[in-house]
Amino acid sequence: MNNARTLSFALVLLPLTATWSFARASRRPVRPRPRRSTTAWSAPSAKTALTPFDVARVRAVTTAVVSPDGKHVAYVLSVPRTPMVDDDGANWTELWVASHAADGGAPRAYVGGKSDVSNVAWLPDSSAIAFTQKRGDDKASSLWVIALAGGEARKAVASSAGVGAFSFAPDGKRVAFLATEADSDARKKAKEKGFAQEIYEEDARFQRVFVATLFDDAAKPRALGIEGHVHQVRWSPVNETLLVSTAPTPLVDDQYMAQTVKVVDATNGKELARFAHEGKLGEIDWSPDGKKVAFLGGADLHDPNDARLFVADANGGKPVDLTAGKALDVDAFVWQSPEHLMAVVSQGLHTSIEKLPAARGDWKTIVGRTTNVFTTLSLSEDGQRGAFVANAADHPPELFTMSHGDAKPARRTESNPWLAERRLAKQEAITWKAKDGVELQGVLIRPLDEVPGQRYPLIVYVHGGPEAHEQDGWQTAYAKPGQVAAANGFAVFHPNYRGSTGRGVEFSELSQGDPAGKEFDDLVDAVDHLVSIGLVDPKRVGVTGGSYGGYATAWCSTRFSERFAAGVMFVGISNKVSKLGTTDIPNEEYLVHARHRVWEDWNFFLQRSPITYAGQSKTPLLILHGKDDPRVNPGQSRELYRHLKLRGQAPVRLVLYPGEGHGNRKCAAKLDYSLRMHQWFGHYLQGAGGAMPAWELDYAEPTAKKDA
């Protein structure tokens, strides 16, 4: 991190102005010679509907950071590899820089091509941009710095353990960074001789804080003796202290449920203060004067989301919840001044930018409900210029900027110009009531060439979590049928069932202790609503989703089989009993979902397991899962597959992705998933149905074959 205050909301993650005053920047940046990306795809020129191959080429802005002086914005552009052309892997990440002023010229690539830039931050004097990257023959990531004026990036800090997230000291000459402790020499030697056994949950290595001086090759980074596994570090803007968040162990369950916020001495790691808080924890940061700290967290140990905004004195004590009693979620925040914060706030399907006092008081809406969904927020050092990442129904995440006096944020990037040649279907917000009267919300994409009075097949996309929520923004991805399905004559609905976030703590806890109960009844009620308004054919309804959405898909395809004609289940749960014994988040599952242990009522959890109803399933089900998923073990998919296969009452196919975890990361696996999902729904909701479609796929884009 740097002195330009910034926060990115992710996991996701991953949608300003108040009384600002300043002068416009008068100097245009001297730009370096760009390294052009080699991963761009050629796009068809005719105006057509969106396809899975289009989705596989979508670029997105993921992070945007304003320079401390407010004159420039550094941002990261995620660029997919080209399947069947590039070596397979995750998206490339490029470093780009734009002038904050709209008339400052087009953004330029500073580190482009086949790069994996991350952890972007400005030096405190705005002269250069720092980032982490593994280059050439490096065995670990290093900290690199590239001057705003141009030239090649220089290695500023190297470590045998690698350099992760970092934060600059106020002098801009030193940095605190995170790195995982290395194996001992004895352990390395044993591994080289074949002794590579894993001691489950015991041999996990801790992440530590190191302090280093930039461009000092002679001095080895110095480790601080901070107790626990460190997840975040922020150097105080005024002195030799660090704000850190730590967990007792490196286990994911502790990351979710047992993090603590502390202030420590930057010279020796000694704890100086800690802040009383229980439950989930999100971003942490100092106030500009170093007198206060703020962080996102859960309201209590049972809050499933880290969306309450707390402020506390930097010397410790009980934090004050600035969001107490409000039916909303804070997705991201930054300090604008020692007295005020800015926040990205979700309220249902939409977001806003709010200014709120650190000492409580009335909030001021800076950017109200618009067509944009804001996800990240960054401010200049004087708090007068902002940069955001936002998406909308008609575009993926892009860079936006805003200055004092502006009426609204201005879009600054067009990362997918070929989208202008695509026809997109109408998207709208929908409200309906469950049978018990609870008001629910969702996002509907109508069929592209909808004919009034005609009924259409429906795909219900169920988000995971369930501590997540759908917003009225870009709704198409490799696992989200969105505009591709709409182009093929489907309606697509994204329900925020009870237990979803975005509406405050009370709503997000409505599903606790009742897995697959009223939360999934809400899905059936949503279908009934869309049938009642004349849009949906009740005999042609499909369901899909990943993780908890995969659980919902399995439930709808078994327990509610008579209501769903096809399902596509991704990394989903099928057996609530065996899931507990194989997941890496058993305590999170207990504290914010189940609220009682499996052994307290075995039969209850079996009754809420899709395998229990496999014998009544008539729904063709496509099951997909990463073979290395630590969250929902692939055995969950194997179990359901075997139970359905043995019954033989409906088609079932299981697809496993080697090297993938809880969601696909590599470009080939994403495209394969997308093609299979659309093939399955087309076959069973629009086609003849019956026997399964061929399992072998053609990965060549139709237009490419035509051109050849």
MITI-49397 format. One record per residue (C-alpha): y, z, x; residue in three letters. Coordinates in steps of 0.05 Angstrom, whole numbers, plus 5000, padded with zeros to 4 digits. Layout:
N
    Y    Z    X residu
    Y    Z    X    ala
...
//
This chain:
708
    Y    Z    X residu
 5000 5000 5000    met
 5072 4993 5021    asn
 5141 5016 5001    asn
 5146 4964 4946    ala
 5117 5003 4889    arg
 5057 4968 4859    thr
 4994 4978 4820    leu
 4939 4931 4799    ser
 4894 4947 4740    phe
 4826 4926 4752    ala
 4752 4948 4754    leu
 4779 4889 4713    val
 4796 4898 4704    leu
 4823 4837 4706    leu
 4961 4833 4626    pro
 5208 4897 4655    leu
 5268 4917 4662    thr
 5310 4976 4644    ala
 5378 4995 4669    thr
 5372 4952 4731    trp
 5430 4923 4770    ser
 5431 4883 4835    phe
 5455 4819 4867    ala
 5412 4756 4869    arg
 5376 4739 4934    ala
 5419 4690 4974    ser
 5369 4670 5028    arg
 5310 4624 5016    arg
 5248 4642 5057    pro
 5229 4603 5119    val
 5159 4582 5100    arg
 5100 4572 5147    pro
 5060 4508 5148    arg
 5009 4519 5091    pro
 4935 4515 5099    arg
 4912 4473 5041    arg
 4853 4494 5000    ser
 4792 4449 5007    thr
 4761 4474 4942    thr
 4802 4437 4890    ala
 4763 4396 4840    trp
 4785 4329 4814    ser
 4796 4333 4738    ala
 4787 4280 4685    pro
 4853 4248 4662    ser
 4837 4240 4588    ala
 4857 4297 4541    lys
 4790 4329 4523    thr
 4760 4395 4501    ala
 4742 4450 4550    leu
 4672 4448 4580    thr
 4630 4497 4621    pro
 4646 4456 4683    phe
 4721 4466 4669    asp
 4710 4541 4664    val
 4675 4539 4732    ala
 4738 4511 4764    arg
 4789 4558 4734    val
 4836 4590 4785    arg
 4869 4657 4771    ala
 4924 4700 4801    val
 4893 4769 4812    thr
 4946 4810 4849    thr
 5022 4804 4856    ala
 5065 4849 4901    val
 5141 4846 4905    val
 5171 4855 4975    ser
 5210 4920 4983    pro
 5275 4881 4986    asp
 5257 4845 4922    gly
 5266 4775 4950    lys
 5194 4751 4951    his
 5127 4761 4918    val
 5060 4758 4953    ala
 5001 4743 4909    tyr
 4927 4729 4913    val
 4898 4666 4882    leu
 4824 4667 4865    ser
 4794 4597 4876    val
 4722 4581 4854    pro
 4675 4545 4900    arg
 4649 4478 4877    thr
 4576 4485 4855    pro
 4527 4436 4888    met
 4581 4420 4940    val
 4605 4484 4974    asp
 4558 4536 5002    asp
 4546 4585 4946    asp
 4583 4650 4942    gly
 4639 4687 4907    ala
 4707 4656 4895    asn
 4753 4645 4955    trp
 4816 4687 4955    thr
 4880 4658 4982    glu
 4947 4690 5001    leu
 5008 4656 4970    trp
 5082 4674 4972    val
 5136 4657 4922    ala
 5210 4670 4922    ser
 5227 4721 4869    his
 5285 4678 4846    ala
 5263 4623 4799    ala
 5305 4572 4837    asp
 5274 4591 4904    gly
 5225 4533 4906    gly
 5151 4526 4894    ala
 5102 4579 4918    pro
 5067 4564 4983    arg
 4999 4582 5012    ala
 5003 4627 5074    tyr
 4928 4638 5082    val
 4890 4584 5044    gly
 4825 4546 5048    gly
 4759 4583 5053    lys
 4788 4652 5059    ser
 4773 4721 5032    asp
 4840 4756 5032    val
 4844 4825 5000    ser
 4888 4889 4999    asn
 4954 4852 5003    val
 5017 4893 5019    ala
 5085 4882 5050    trp
 5109 4917 5112    leu
 5164 4967 5093    pro
 5219 4923 5122    asp
 5197 4861 5082    ser
 5189 4821 5146    ser
 5114 4807 5139    ala
 5053 4812 5095    ile
 4992 4852 5112    ala
 4922 4840 5086    phe
 4849 4852 5104    thr
 4801 4797 5121    gln
 4738 4782 5161    lys
 4754 4722 5205    arg
 4712 4678 5250    gly
 4656 4717 5283    asp
 4683 4785 5263    asp
 4629 4834 5242    lys
 4678 4873 5198    ala
 4744 4864 5163    ser
 4808 4877 5202    ser
 4880 4888 5183    leu
 4921 4825 5193    trp
 4996 4813 5190    val
 5030 4746 5178    ile
 5106 4740 5186    ala
 5147 4716 5126    leu
 5180 4668 5174    ala
 5114 4634 5190    gly
 5064 4627 5246    gly
 4993 4650 5252    glu
 4969 4717 5227    ala
 4960 4770 5280    arg
 4906 4824 5281    lys
 4942 4890 5273    ala
 4884 4939 5269    val
 4810 4930 5283    ala
 4754 4980 5271    ser
 4679 4975 5282    ser
 4672 5005 5212    ala
 4719 4954 5182    gly
 4786 4964 5149    val
 4789 4974 5074    gly
 4848 4994 5029    ala
 4908 5018 5069    phe
 4977 5048 5064    ser
 5035 5044 5113    phe
 5073 5103 5141    ala
 5148 5103 5126    pro
 5163 5078 5196    asp
 5121 5016 5185    gly
 5087 5025 5253    lys
 5026 5065 5231    arg
 4976 5058 5176    val
 4924 5101 5141    ala
 4863 5062 5119    phe
 4794 5073 5089    leu
 4729 5055 5124    ala
 4657 5073 5114    thr
 4629 5115 5170    glu
 4583 5077 5216    ala
 4510 5090 5229    asp
 4494 5133 5289    ser
 4470 5097 5352    asp
 4401 5124 5340    ala
 4400 5099 5269    arg
 4423 5030 5290    lys
 4369 5026 5343    lys
 4315 5048 5293    ala
 4337 4994 5244    lys
 4333 4941 5298    glu
 4260 4962 5308    lys
 4244 4955 5234    gly
 4257 5026 5209    phe
 4304 5003 5154    ala
 4277 5047 5099    gln
 4327 5072 5047    glu
 4328 5145 5026    ile
 4351 5138 4954    tyr
 4419 5172 4940    glu
 4413 5213 5004    glu
 4430 5164 5059    asp
 4494 5137 5027    ala
 4550 5135 5078    arg
 4616 5169 5066    phe
 4683 5133 5065    gln
 4735 5166 5109    arg
 4809 5161 5124    val
 4831 5134 5192    phe
 4901 5131 5221    val
 4921 5076 5270    ala
 4982 5047 5303    thr
 4994 4973 5290    leu
 4981 4924 5347    phe
 4956 4979 5393    asp
 4890 4953 5420    asp
 4884 5010 5470    ala
 4883 5066 5418    ala
 4822 5077 5375    lys
 4835 5092 5301    pro
 4834 5167 5290    arg
 4789 5196 5235    ala
 4817 5252 5191    leu
 4772 5310 5172    gly
 4780 5304 5097    ile
 4724 5335 5057    glu
 4685 5288 5012    gly
 4683 5213 5000    his
 4753 5185 4998    val
 4768 5131 4946    his
 4844 5123 4951    gln
 4898 5138 5002    val
 4975 5133 4996    arg
 5021 5153 5052    trp
 5082 5194 5030    ser
 5146 5153 5030    pro
 5183 5209 5065    val
 5138 5250 5111    asn
 5072 5261 5146    glu
 5028 5274 5085    thr
 4977 5232 5048    leu
 4959 5230 4975    leu
 4883 5220 4969    val
 4829 5220 4916    ser
 4761 5246 4937    thr
 4692 5255 4906    ala
 4638 5303 4930    pro
 4590 5246 4949    thr
 4591 5170 4953    pro
 4550 5164 4889    leu
 4580 5122 4834    val
 4570 5178 4783    asp
 4615 5223 4825    asp
 4666 5167 4831    gln
 4669 5162 4756    tyr
 4667 5235 4737    met
 4683 5281 4796    ala
 4744 5255 4834    gln
 4799 5303 4855    thr
 4871 5287 4874    val
 4897 5322 4937    lys
 4955 5322 4986    val
 4932 5327 5058    val
 4965 5330 5126    asp
 4968 5260 5158    ala
 4957 5289 5227    thr
 4893 5328 5216    asn
 4870 5319 5144    gly
 4882 5392 5124    lys
 4889 5402 5049    glu
 4959 5422 5028    leu
 4954 5417 4953    ala
 4908 5395 4897    arg
 4918 5379 4824    phe
 4879 5408 4766    ala
 4845 5352 4729    his
 4777 5340 4698    glu
 4747 5273 4679    gly
 4757 5201 4699    lys
 4810 5182 4749    leu
 4849 5118 4760    gly
 4907 5099 4806    glu
 4948 5151 4843    ile
 5018 5145 4874    asp
 5078 5183 4901    trp
 5148 5183 4871    ser
 5199 5147 4916    pro
 5228 5214 4940    asp
 5159 5244 4954    gly
 5172 5303 4908    lys
 5123 5284 4853    lys
 5057 5249 4844    val
 5030 5209 4785    ala
 4960 5187 4768    phe
 4919 5157 4711    leu
 4861 5198 4685    gly
 4822 5220 4625    gly
 4850 5270 4576    ala
 4789 5315 4590    asp
 4718 5311 4615    leu
 4695 5273 4553    his
 4750 5220 4552    asp
 4715 5153 4568    pro
 4778 5121 4596    asn
 4826 5136 4653    asp
 4887 5116 4612    ala
 4928 5180 4606    arg
 4989 5182 4652    leu
 4999 5249 4689    phe
 5057 5273 4732    val
 5057 5335 4776    ala
 5099 5367 4830    asp
 5075 5345 4899    ala
 5062 5418 4920    asn
 5005 5423 4868    gly
 4998 5454 4800    gly
 4978 5431 4731    lys
 4996 5358 4717    pro
 5035 5340 4654    val
 5006 5287 4608    asp
 5063 5240 4590    leu
 5018 5204 4540    thr
 4993 5265 4501    ala
 4983 5251 4428    gly
 4998 5177 4433    lys
 4950 5125 4405    ala
 4955 5078 4464    leu
 4929 5068 4534    asp
 4967 5061 4600    val
 4934 5005 4639    asp
 4979 5006 4701    ala
 5041 5043 4725    phe
 5093 5045 4781    val
 5151 5091 4798    trp
 5218 5057 4785    gln
 5258 5116 4811    ser
 5247 5190 4824    pro
 5261 5203 4751    glu
 5227 5145 4715    his
 5163 5105 4714    leu
 5145 5037 4687    met
 5078 5024 4654    ala
 5035 4969 4625    val
 5014 4997 4558    val
 4959 4972 4512    ser
 4965 4982 4437    gln
 4907 4948 4403    gly
 4904 4874 4418    leu
 4971 4871 4454    his
 5009 4899 4513    thr
 5081 4920 4528    ser
 5121 4944 4588    ile
 5150 5013 4577    glu
 5199 5057 4616    lys
 5186 5131 4611    leu
 5218 5193 4641    pro
 5177 5233 4690    ala
 5199 5297 4656    ala
 5177 5275 4587    arg
 5223 5247 4535    gly
 5233 5183 4496    asp
 5203 5118 4520    trp
 5241 5053 4523    lys
 5207 4987 4510    thr
 5227 4938 4564    ile
 5182 4880 4544    val
 5154 4886 4474    gly
 5096 4850 4442    arg
 5093 4778 4465    thr
 5041 4723 4472    thr
 5027 4749 4542    asn
 4977 4803 4561    val
 5002 4840 4623    phe
 4952 4869 4671    thr
 4988 4887 4736    thr
 5058 4911 4752    leu
 5098 4914 4817    ser
 5171 4933 4831    leu
 5219 4925 4889    ser
 5240 4987 4927    glu
 5304 4994 4886    asp
 5265 4985 4822    gly
 5307 4926 4801    gln
 5259 4867 4807    arg
 5189 4862 4781    gly
 5127 4818 4787    ala
 5068 4817 4740    phe
 5002 4783 4728    val
 4994 4762 4656    ala
 4948 4717 4615    asn
 4955 4687 4546    ala
 4913 4651 4494    ala
 4929 4584 4528    asp
 4925 4602 4602    his
 4886 4647 4651    pro
 4923 4700 4693    pro
 4986 4675 4726    glu
 5046 4703 4764    leu
 5108 4724 4725    phe
 5174 4753 4752    thr
 5233 4788 4720    met
 5300 4816 4741    ser
 5352 4861 4710    his
 5388 4823 4655    gly
 5331 4775 4642    asp
 5310 4770 4570    ala
 5236 4766 4587    lys
 5190 4753 4646    pro
 5187 4681 4672    ala
 5122 4647 4689    arg
 5123 4625 4761    arg
 5055 4593 4774    thr
 5012 4539 4742    glu
 4946 4548 4778    ser
 4908 4501 4731    asn
 4953 4442 4716    pro
 4894 4403 4689    trp
 4891 4452 4630    leu
 4949 4412 4600    ala
 4898 4356 4590    glu
 4852 4401 4549    arg
 4854 4414 4475    arg
 4851 4487 4457    leu
 4831 4517 4389    ala
 4874 4564 4348    lys
 4868 4638 4366    gln
 4891 4696 4323    glu
 4889 4771 4315    ala
 4844 4797 4258    ile
 4842 4865 4224    thr
 4785 4888 4178    trp
 4757 4952 4151    lys
 4688 4981 4164    ala
 4647 5005 4105    lys
 4671 5076 4118    asp
 4744 5055 4117    gly
 4759 5055 4192    val
 4809 5000 4208    glu
 4785 4954 4264    leu
 4815 4897 4303    gln
 4791 4835 4339    gly
 4808 4766 4365    val
 4784 4704 4329    leu
 4781 4634 4360    ile
 4774 4583 4304    arg
 4733 4519 4311    pro
 4775 4466 4347    leu
 4774 4414 4292    asp
 4767 4461 4234    glu
 4764 4431 4164    val
 4792 4476 4110    pro
 4738 4501 4063    gly
 4681 4486 4111    gln
 4636 4541 4138    arg
 4619 4544 4212    tyr
 4569 4577 4258    pro
 4596 4641 4290    leu
 4586 4673 4358    ile
 4603 4747 4361    val
 4621 4767 4432    tyr
 4613 4842 4442    val
 4650 4874 4501    his
 4617 4924 4547    gly
 4634 4995 4562    gly
 4642 5012 4506    pro
 4706 5037 4540    glu
 4739 4969 4542    ala
 4776 4927 4491    his
 4792 4855 4475    glu
 4864 4829 4475    gln
 4898 4768 4446    asp
 4899 4732 4513    gly
 4855 4685 4552    trp
 4785 4693 4523    gln
 4742 4643 4561    thr
 4698 4658 4621    ala
 4629 4642 4647    tyr
 4598 4695 4601    ala
 4650 4689 4545    lys
 4638 4627 4502    pro
 4711 4625 4479    gly
 4745 4557 4478    gln
 4682 4520 4501    val
 4644 4543 4440    ala
 4704 4529 4395    ala
 4707 4458 4422    ala
 4634 4450 4400    asn
 4646 4471 4329    gly
 4637 4547 4332    phe
 4680 4604 4310    ala
 4681 4659 4363    val
 4699 4731 4347    phe
 4715 4788 4395    his
 4712 4854 4358    pro
 4741 4920 4382    asn
 4689 4964 4350    tyr
 4698 5040 4346    arg
 4693 5070 4416    gly
 4736 5014 4445    ser
 4797 5031 4486    thr
 4869 5010 4475    gly
 4882 5056 4416    arg
 4883 5125 4448    gly
 4832 5179 4461    val
 4812 5195 4389    glu
 4791 5124 4373    phe
 4754 5116 4439    ser
 4712 5177 4424    glu
 4691 5157 4354    leu
 4625 5129 4377    ser
 4604 5188 4422    gln
 4537 5220 4405    gly
 4519 5161 4360    asp
 4494 5104 4403    pro
 4478 5041 4363    ala
 4502 5077 4300    gly
 4568 5063 4265    lys
 4594 5027 4328    glu
 4545 4970 4317    phe
 4549 4974 4241    asp
 4621 4953 4255    asp
 4595 4887 4282    leu
 4558 4871 4218    val
 4620 4890 4178    asp
 4660 4842 4221    ala
 4612 4785 4205    val
 4615 4802 4131    asp
 4691 4798 4134    his
 4690 4730 4166    leu
 4640 4706 4115    val
 4683 4734 4058    ser
 4744 4694 4080    ile
 4703 4630 4076    gly
 4700 4614 4150    leu
 4629 4632 4171    val
 4560 4608 4150    asp
 4521 4674 4144    pro
 4456 4639 4164    lys
 4484 4614 4230    arg
 4510 4676 4266    val
 4497 4689 4339    gly
 4513 4749 4383    val
 4524 4757 4458    thr
 4552 4807 4508    gly
 4539 4842 4574    gly
 4523 4914 4593    ser
 4539 4955 4530    tyr
 4552 4888 4497    gly
 4482 4869 4520    gly
 4456 4932 4486    tyr
 4492 4910 4423    ala
 4461 4841 4429    thr
 4391 4870 4436    ala
 4404 4916 4376    trp
 4430 4860 4332    cys
 4371 4815 4353    ser
 4320 4869 4334    thr
 4345 4922 4286    arg
 4392 4873 4251    phe
 4350 4811 4263    ser
 4357 4787 4192    glu
 4432 4780 4203    arg
 4432 4742 4270    phe
 4401 4674 4282    ala
 4408 4674 4359    ala
 4425 4722 4415    gly
 4443 4718 4489    val
 4436 4786 4523    met
 4465 4799 4592    phe
 4450 4860 4636    val
 4436 4898 4572    gly
 4401 4962 4551    ile
 4335 4960 4512    ser
 4305 5030 4523    asn
 4353 5089 4522    lys
 4300 5135 4551    val
 4281 5093 4613    ser
 4354 5073 4622    lys
 4372 5145 4638    leu
 4320 5147 4693    gly
 4341 5083 4727    thr
 4418 5082 4722    thr
 4468 5103 4776    asp
 4514 5136 4724    ile
 4470 5188 4687    pro
 4525 5240 4683    asn
 4577 5191 4659    glu
 4528 5169 4606    glu
 4519 5241 4583    tyr
 4592 5264 4586    leu
 4629 5206 4554    val
 4575 5171 4512    his
 4511 5206 4492    ala
 4539 5278 4493    arg
 4468 5306 4496    his
 4410 5296 4544    arg
 4350 5251 4530    val
 4301 5309 4538    trp
 4337 5346 4482    glu
 4314 5295 4431    asp
 4267 5241 4458    trp
 4255 5212 4389    asn
 4329 5203 4375    phe
 4339 5161 4437    phe
 4277 5120 4422    leu
 4303 5107 4351    gln
 4367 5081 4383    arg
 4329 5034 4429    ser
 4320 4960 4413    pro
 4248 4960 4437    ile
 4231 5004 4378    thr
 4248 4947 4331    tyr
 4218 4890 4372    ala
 4163 4882 4320    gly
 4213 4861 4266    gln
 4252 4812 4309    ser
 4256 4739 4287    lys
 4318 4724 4328    thr
 4311 4675 4387    pro
 4336 4714 4447    leu
 4357 4691 4516    leu
 4358 4749 4565    ile
 4395 4745 4632    leu
 4400 4798 4686    his
 4419 4807 4759    gly
 4358 4828 4800    lys
 4399 4878 4841    asp
 4435 4912 4783    asp
 4444 4987 4798    pro
 4478 5003 4733    arg
 4429 4975 4682    val
 4363 4965 4718    asn
 4333 4895 4707    pro
 4272 4932 4681    gly
 4312 4940 4617    gln
 4309 4865 4607    ser
 4237 4860 4629    arg
 4217 4914 4578    glu
 4249 4878 4519    leu
 4223 4811 4542    tyr
 4152 4837 4545    arg
 4155 4872 4478    his
 4182 4809 4444    leu
 4135 4763 4481    lys
 4074 4803 4460    leu
 4096 4801 4387    arg
 4106 4726 4391    gly
 4149 4724 4329    gln
 4210 4690 4360    ala
 4227 4651 4422    pro
 4247 4694 4482    val
 4266 4674 4553    arg
 4283 4718 4613    leu
 4327 4692 4669    val
 4336 4735 4732    leu
 4390 4723 4784    tyr
 4371 4743 4856    pro
 4426 4777 4894    gly
 4468 4791 4833    glu
 4485 4859 4806    gly
 4518 4883 4742    his
 4549 4816 4727    gly
 4546 4750 4765    asn
 4590 4743 4827    arg
 4569 4678 4858    lys
 4595 4611 4830    cys
 4526 4579 4822    ala
 4499 4638 4781    ala
 4562 4637 4738    lys
 4555 4563 4722    leu
 4480 4570 4708    asp
 4494 4627 4660    tyr
 4548 4589 4624    ser
 4505 4526 4615    leu
 4445 4567 4589    arg
 4487 4607 4540    met
 4519 4545 4509    his
 4453 4508 4508    gln
 4418 4566 4472    trp
 4471 4574 4418    phe
 4476 4499 4407    gly
 4401 4493 4400    his
 4391 4551 4351    tyr
 4457 4553 4312    leu
 4471 4479 4307    gln
 4409 4442 4328    gly
 4337 4437 4303    ala
 4317 4504 4332    gly
 4243 4518 4338    gly
 4214 4513 4409    ala
 4260 4535 4465    met
 4302 4483 4501    pro
 4279 4461 4570    ala
 4290 4515 4622    trp
 4310 4465 4677    glu
 4383 4447 4677    leu
 4425 4389 4703    asp
 4482 4419 4744    tyr
 4519 4353 4753    ala
 4583 4347 4712    glu
 4577 4291 4660    pro
 4643 4259 4681    thr
 4622 4261 4754    ala
 4557 4224 4737    lys
 4597 4173 4697    lys
 4645 4162 4755    asp
 4587 4152 4803    ala
//
